[in-house]
Amino acid sequence: MLSRSFLSDILRRVSSMPWSVDSDSSIADACRTLIEERSEAAGLVLARDILDRFEAAAAADQAAFFEQVADRFGADETSLSQAISDWRAGDADATRRLHYAAEPRSLALLRTLNRVPGATARLVRMREKLLGNLQQAPGLSGLDNDFQHVFSSWFNRGFLELRRIDWSTPAAVLEKIIEYEAVHEIAGWDDLRQRVADPDRRLFGFFHPAMGDEPLIFVEIALMKRIPASIGAIIAAERESLDPVDAKVAVFYSISNCHAGLKGISFGNFLIKQVVANLNDELPGLTTYVTLSPVPGLRRYVDSAERNHELLGDIAGTDGSPPGKEAARKLAARYLTGAKRSNGWAHDPVANFHLSNGAELYDIHADADPSPVGLQNAWGVMVNYRYDPARTEANHRAYVREGEVIVSSKVRSLVRK
């Protein structure tokens, strides 16, 4: 496998050679030339030029580029028609030829662009731009599927590197942790130091060799004696530190995906399972693994009262006024167990993430997050999802196959009430 530095050296050498790019052609035209180019060196120069031109283009021109690629880089219809004609039941080789003939040329384009050193991160940013155009141009969904297809291969678990992030981690990475934290804002370096340097805190992230020091996803963990009922017990600046050997509970209190361009690419399931295994090896005294999670869809769902009257309407506080503590807990319990998507899975995105990973809906807490975002999304309600290594696989199967939400007796009593 060619190293990144070697490929960079090739690019420097061939950039001055007599391969030119027509600056008057569209970026999509250059892409067509690229996938037909037989010289690898010339292809590298052209691919880099395409990425440079796309990144320098105005937003309207980037949107036009996506439309052109979606329209012009489908399957080769002549080859596909021949493959369909040649296909016979039971002919494995003919089936493979049909499969490859049906593949859109946009996939070949993305793979060819990715030969340029540093291109993977640039293509992730390109997809972020594409996602920003999907609402206005739903016809681009097929092209987005192509991005997801290649990213699922490039970012599979075998390529991911788990790193513990602590106070000795390079400052450039620590700055990115501050930037990418998406659940509980990190208020500067002192706050970050508490989260990564205190003996009862851990922070782990997945990295990819093609992305350098850019974390893909990271999780923050608090080591505690008991399951917490509020986020203040975890992130308060004046809290008392705990000797890790005395900890009984590992609390996953923040999971942040770092790149919008990797939306839909699953990392969190692998991350949680790997971190549980690492913590279990490091601290065998740990007996319980839970989250302290937000409920981002609760208030929005409750506010659509007419649609949800049958599920929620008999609970005090659904007329627009803030519910009391017990009502808020009951609303959350009914919402998390009863509000479903069309496929039968939980309506709430955080609930769906943890339940699909095999967690149990363990407890619900009122007044757990008094931050503006916590109050706006869920009146401050937060939830513990419990990961029992002995039960996660069975819970996962029950949820993804039947939509069954595994709940504790505490939550079950709230739903009954």
Protein Blocks (a to p, Z undefined) as FASTA:
>chain_A
ZZfklmmmmmmmmmmpccdcdfkbcfklmmmmmmmpmblklmmmmmmmmmmmmmmpcfkl
mmmmmmmmmmmmcccfklmmmmmmmpcghilklmmmmmmmmpcfklmmmmmmmmpghklm
mmmmmmmmmmmmmmmmmmlmmmmmmmmmmmmmmmgmklpccddddfklcfklmmmmmmmo
mkbccebjklmmmmmmpmkbccdddddfklojacfbdcdddddfbdcfbfklmmpmkbcc
ddfklpcbdcdfbdcdfbfklgoiafklmmmmmmmmmmmmmmmmbcbdcdddddfklmmm
mmmmmlmmmmmmmpghiaopacdfklmmmmmmmmmmmmccfkopafblklmmmmmnopac
fbdcehkbmcfklmmmnnopacdddddfklmmmmmmmmmmnopacddfklmmmmmZZ
